[in-house]
Amino acid sequence: MANIYWILSRVDLLDIVDILLVAAVVYAVLLLVRGTQAVQLLRGVILLALFIALIGSLAGLTAFNWLMRSSGQFLAVVIAIVLQPELRRALERLGRAGGVALWSGRDVELDRVVNALVSACRRLSERRHGALIVLERDTGLQDYVDTGVELDALVADELLQTIFFPSTALHDGAVIIRGNRIVAAAAVLPLAESIVADGHLGTRHRAAVGITEQTDAIALVVSEETGTISMARNGRMVRHLDERRLATLLQAMLAPRRTSTKKSRSLLQRRGSDELQDKRAA
């Protein structure tokens, strides 16, 4: 206890600021890798650093301590390369005004994008044209954008219909939307293995669930066989959506942060319950 009191007595305002800055950096890094595969990597790095610090604190290990000091910069470069997608995502957030909410209160623009998406899904459904549309949220999707054909166009009903017309070169793959712009078409997405046994769900549905399992994106699917409109989020899928229900879900999930998260969650649960009742009735 005497040692603790002695340490606290030597802490001044500058030391407190120093500690808070370090804590802020650590917290920012944790937020950066939250929900990504880099969490396991960061956990392993921390455990390795603690182990090295423990071994290095032992007396007489002069050569080992020199090796660790010499390889520190090399390890930092390796970690930066491995975490390159997360670092790029952080810079993208800074470029979008410090990582604020996606729509930043632009309700008029949000309404326009939602209306365009709903109208496009309805028309594609009527014509039985398969479609897969992914809406980027907090987790960056640049890795998947790079697998497709990069675009830079405003979200429009007619453009989405043209992209997913069966005879076009870009219809086979996913369209990725960032904010109010289409940034890529014909993108390749990871497939979910959890629904592989369901014969009613094809590759588009598996890709929609797969991308939402690994990121916080929202995926819209129009079935080529049945014309059914579905939405995937957090690895779960809600099917048999009509225009009104689709618009309600999109408004709840894409609205600024002030919109309650519980509201969107309850809407998803309600849609899932309605779908289950529809299946039982059928």
Summary of the structure (lengths in Angstrom):
residues: 282
radius of gyration: 24.0
end to end distance: 71.3
largest distance: 78.9
contacts: 792
relative contact order: 0.09
helix: 56%
strand: 13%
